[in-house]
Structure formats: structure tokens, C-alpha cells
Amino acid sequence: MSQKAKVWTILLSCIGLLALYGIYEGKQHKDRIKQNQIITTGKIVDHEKKGYRTDDLFIYEYFVNGSKYKASHIGNWPKDYSVFLNRNFPVAYNELDHKEAEMLIFPSDFERLDIPFPDSLKWVLPYKF
């Protein structure tokens, strides 16, 4: 095997391992929230466009025992994202680590944590791709 092929093999192996670790850590994050889940309400306070073809990022705040936490919710949002700004949505957080949280907006968010989708959020359905 040539030197160039070895470098590419090592590089691709590292990228693959990083991708697997990211998938594993994301699943662990969801599992920790599911196991120690508390529901509160959070408010979307800001929006960031991450790029032309990439997902958008909503910044949200939620309170636990009087302490404010900030987190983000990434997703493929409609062009008129402003309908979500300053709106309240449920937030599931880990009772043991309050910084681990997921904002629940669309049915798929609720399904990942085995929580029924509430009728009060049906207004968001036309905005999901």
C-alpha cells in the first residue's frame, strides 16, 4: 500500500470513528433524558442561520428551580421561522443534569422521548417539512 493510500485510510477511519461516537453520544443523551425526564416550559429567544444549505438553530431558555438554562434546537425550519420566536414549547430535561435538555416542538421530537404529541401544538404541523 502506498503512503498516500495509508494516509487516506487513517483519515477515513478517524472520520468514521468520530461519526460513530457522535451517533453514540446523541443516543446516550436522549436515553439519559428519557430515564430521568422532567418536563418544563421553554421559550425560543433567538435564531441562527448556520449556512445556505444547513440546518437552522433556535436558541431557547428554560428555568429549573429558579435557575435559567440556555440550549439550542437544530432543525430544518421553514423560511418563516419568525412564527416560532418568543413562543413557549415543552422542554424535557434530565433531572440529574439540568443542562441536558430537548425542546419538543414537532411530533418526531415527542416520539423520540415516548411522549404523546399534545393537541395544543397542532398549529406547528404545517411548518414541518
Secondary structure, DSSP 4 states (H G I P E B T S, - for coil): --HHHHHHHHHHHHHHHHHHHHHHHHHHHHHHHHHTEEEEEEEEEEEEE--SSSPEEEEEEEEETTEEEEEEEEE---S-GGGTTT-EEEEEEETTEEEEEEE--SHHHHHHTT-PPPGGGGGGGGG--
